[in-house]
Amino acid sequence: MKNHENHISSDTLNWTVLVILLILTTISILAIKMHLGAFTVALALILASIKVTIVLTYFMHLKFENSLLRIMVGGVFLLFAIVIAITFIDYYFR
Amino acid sequence: MTHSTTAEPLNYLNHKTGLWSWLSSTDHKRIGLLYLYSITIFFCAAAVLGLLMRIEKIAPGQTIMSAQTYNGMFTIHGIIMVFIVVIPGLAAVFGNIMLPIMIGAKDVAFPKLNLFSWYVYISGAFLGLYSQFANGHSPDTGWTFYVPYSAEASSNVVIALTAAFVLGFASILTGLNFIVTIHRMRAPGMTWFRMPLFPWSLYATAWIQILATPIIGITLLMVIAERTFHIGFFDPALGGDPVLYQHLFWIYSHPAVYVMILPAMGVVTEIFPTFSQKPVFGYVPIVFSSMAIALVGYFVWGHHMFTSGISYESRWFFSFLTFLVAIPSAIKVFNWLSTMYGGSVDLKPPLLFAISFIFLFTIGGFTGLTLGSLATNIQLHNTDFVVAHFHYIIFGGMGFAFFAGIHYWFPKIYGRMYNFRWANISWGFLFAGFNLLYFPLFVIGIQGMPRRYFDYDPKFQTGEVISTIGAFILFIGLIGMISNLVYHSKRGAIAPANPWHGVTLEWQIPSPPPHENFDEVPVITREPYVFDHPHTN
């Protein structure tokens, strides 16, 4: 099977991604002090999910991989989301 | 390290000698054998514990051990059997030895990672063993580590949890290795639908391993955090929820049943065409049923929790999916039977074990539907019926498939033949002993005998005594089978390259295989189960 060429990201891209991650981390920390009640956890999870997506996409080069690998990783996240959703649906109906 | 000086051709067993050559080998076949020997030792230890528990229950009241010792025994038995023997079992042993050969590769994709996986596995296994003896308090939570008890018990729960966590890593690494191997290292011409069905089952299994295992890892860490730092995840007194633990635990542990059983199905799927000298019936449906079991099996975990206080909506949802997962399992059973139908059936020991697998797995499967039904589950939950069902699936299914696999691939692995008569007699003891041991548990379970009880009402004694007699018969069968295989691995008659007239790639190379499996990379030009010259026996 053919090996695809390795992608080398530019320094600008890497630094930009790092700065975005740091900004999101700062927002996560500030959100705790904003007393949003139940939404604090939701906001923290959403921000964490965005950070994971950015890391996977750029730092782990998913954006530059072939579609099979992207489908595999996407499928894993979809499965995980379904499992968590089913668990919380149980809580909702209890 | 020295090269062999015997006249025997060089192969993976003799091209290097000495203990270090084994402990440092990245050869997938040697690593498979390391798993085989480790798993066999742990299996024998846990089987002895099982026998001791059966002796304890031969009469009501205390006979040979105290109630606390009994609690420790069933916990140790469960932890060893589930985490150290059954989950790695078939995939780690036969997957390692056979997968690269069956797809025409020289090794797995990451040989060093493969060896590292074994070291992680053996570290976890010894940690598990240590938890039984450290400080004189073996864990008594059962292998499920249910909270809040596991968060409060004074026994060695943290060490046992850490062991399970470490063992999970080995499982993930092996799964990852197999997925990459199957994607990247298939021989030229081996398209997905020219791949034999055992590798297909390993592929489905590997996905479950890497998807589900991290969840149990995190969950066990949460219990450790709760015990150590009093962070309230599961303990209601700390604001936690014990049902959340059960959700997280079974999100892994139910798919883990498929980690155990899918490779077992793969093994017998190799055996039926070979011993019928006939192409497998319904190759594509078997492939898709493996993938369907892996996928749907991921969403049925709630059937372990029908009586744990989950919502009514969740109960019918999980019950429905439980019935749904029976369909791909049944497809496989019909395909196996149809493969034998009209074939030139040769009832050699591997086939005997494989047919026993169908019989026992079917009983286990049907009783699983009884437990998956909401109304009957309430009656049967936490009774010996569950113990019987579980053992029919895991021991009758995975265990007998393992026995079938070792009898099937033994000539290839060791280059020697075992004694057929000895194997058949051992099979008789194993099959009879197994049914005598576990079938009475269905009956007394329906009558109300709870599981994990050290003592019982005298009305259950008949069933308990029959079960204990069965345990002894089973044990005799195990001793017979293991001694036959161990003895003949060194002293058996020399095996030909293809003693069963198989058609998959492992039978096209010498027995035992050379160090790098193939002198030339094979080119695949046709489907895996084409018998050009059917042998009549």
Boltz contact constraints between the chains, C-beta under 6 A:
constraints:
  - contact:
      token1: [A, 1]
      token2: [B, 184]
      max_distance: 6.0
  - contact:
      token1: [A, 83]
      token2: [B, 251]
      max_distance: 6.0
  - contact:
      token1: [A, 87]
      token2: [B, 247]
      max_distance: 6.0
  - contact:
      token1: [A, 90]
      token2: [B, 310]
      max_distance: 6.0
  - contact:
      token1: [A, 90]
      token2: [B, 311]
      max_distance: 6.0
  - contact:
      token1: [A, 90]
      token2: [B, 314]
      max_distance: 6.0
  - contact:
      token1: [A, 93]
      token2: [B, 311]
      max_distance: 6.0
  - contact:
      token1: [A, 93]
      token2: [B, 313]
      max_distance: 6.0
  - contact:
      token1: [A, 94]
      token2: [B, 311]
      max_distance: 6.0
